[in-house]
Amino acid sequence: MRSQLYLSGAVMLKVVIGTCWNCGRELESHDFGRETCCLGCGKPTRVCRNCRWYAPACSNQCKEPVAERVVEKERANFCSFFETTVEGVVTETTATDDLLAAAEDLFSKG
């Protein structure tokens, strides 16, 4: 599902398609690039632990039987079966809240 922002007055809608495996922060489609890290904790986002097929109890810790084995489940990889964990939840935030959060993320990177 494609992430889209809609501006309706002062309210923005965003499509959340996953959460960070480490800190639980909501993630949109642009947050799942090969070298993209979570803005909340700095951990990679396109990893097995963020994939809907990840299953610690299964062989290879993956429900997809033909996927190549990935040893480090918390490192970015090129698995072609990667899918996000959420189907696309639309959330509403005010533009002010988003701008404030972005500024806090920018200046908290020390």
PyMOL commands that set and color helices and strands:
alter all, ss='L'
color gray80, all
select helices_A, chain A and resi 29-32+48-50+59-61+95-107
alter helices_A, ss='H'
color red, helices_A
select strands_A, chain A and resi 6-8+11-16+18-19+26-27+89-94
alter strands_A, ss='S'
color yellow, strands_A
deselect
rebuild
show_as cartoon
